[in-house]
């Protein structure tokens, strides 16, 4: 168990956990898939997202964060990004989500896309 500072303004013990996690979706379709479904008192730091087109036809990819505490505001991180046939895209910019925030991804133009995400899940 790793001890960490408590970023909460509502008190708490200041003790928490820090766990490396992964999520994936094989053959992503043209409906949104939730990669992270946030939970209260958690901080999620996305370290990488790997998106691979397993078809020979280009696909368009959307990825967005949903800020639940702000009336489910959708913030697009990728908007109809073209992924060539058999191509791989690596997102390695850090993203921080807190509490009940969500991270969604979908293929706008069909299936045949695989996604793997790695992230740090901190609790306090």
N, C-alpha and C positions, 0 to 999 in steps of 0.2 A: 504494500500500500504506500502510495506517495502522498505526502502532506503538501498542501498548496494553500495559497492565500485565498481568502473568501472575498470574491468580488461582489457579493450581495450587499444591498443596502438595507436588508431586512433582518440582519443578524446572522445567526448560524454559528457553527463551531470553528470554522476556519480549516477544518480537516476535510479532505476530499479524496477522490480517487482519480487516476489518470490511466486510461486504457486505450491501447491501439486497437482499432476495429477496421473491418472491411465490409463492404456490401457489394452486390453485383446483380446484374440482370442479363441473362442470355436472351438473345433474339428480341431485343427491344422493339416494340411496335409503335404505331402512330397514336398511341394514347400515353398520357403522362405516367411516368413511373417515379415513385417517391424513393429517392436514395437515402435521405435522412428524414426521419419523422421525429422531430425534437420533443424532448421531455423537460418539464420545469426543473430548474436548478441544475441544468447541464450546459456546458459550453462545448461546441463541436468545432474543431479546427481541421478543415479538409487539407490533406497534404498532397493528394494527387487523384486525378480521374483519368482513366484510360478508356477511350471510346474506339472500337474497332468495327469497321464495315466488313462483314464477312461475305458480302455479295459483290459481284463485279459491276453493279450499277451505283452511281453516286446517290447519296442520301443527304437530306437536310436535317440538322440537329438543333433542337432548342434545349437550353438549360436555364433554369431560373430558381431563385430563392423566393419563398413565400414567408413574409414577415407577419406571423399570425397576430401578434399583439398590436399591429398597425392595420387592423381591418383586412387582413389577408392580402396585403400589398404584394404584388408580383414584381420582382426585380430581375430582368433578363441579364444573364451572364453571357449566353450565346443565343443569337437569334438567326435562325435559318442558316447556320454555318454549313457549308458544303463539305461533305466528306466523300472523297473519290472512292471508286470501287477498290476493295481490298486495302484501303488505307487505314492508318491508325493516327489518332489525335491524342496528345497527352496534355491535360490541363495541370500545370504545376504551380500556378499562383495560389497562395493561401487564401482561404475563405473562412471566416469565423461566423458561426451561427449560434444563437443563444436561445435558451428556453425552448419554446414550442415552435421555433422556426423550422421550415422544411426546405429540402432541396429536391427539385424535380428535374427530370430529363425525358425527352422523347424524340423519336425520329418522325419528322414531319411527313416524310415521303416513303413510308413503308417500313417493313421489319428488317431483319438480318443485320442488326447492330448489337454488339456486345458491350457492356459497360462494367468496369471495376473501379471502385472508389476505396481509398484508404483515408482514415481520419483518426483524430485523437478525441476521445470522449472524456471530458472532465466533469466531475460532480463536486458539489460543495454543500 
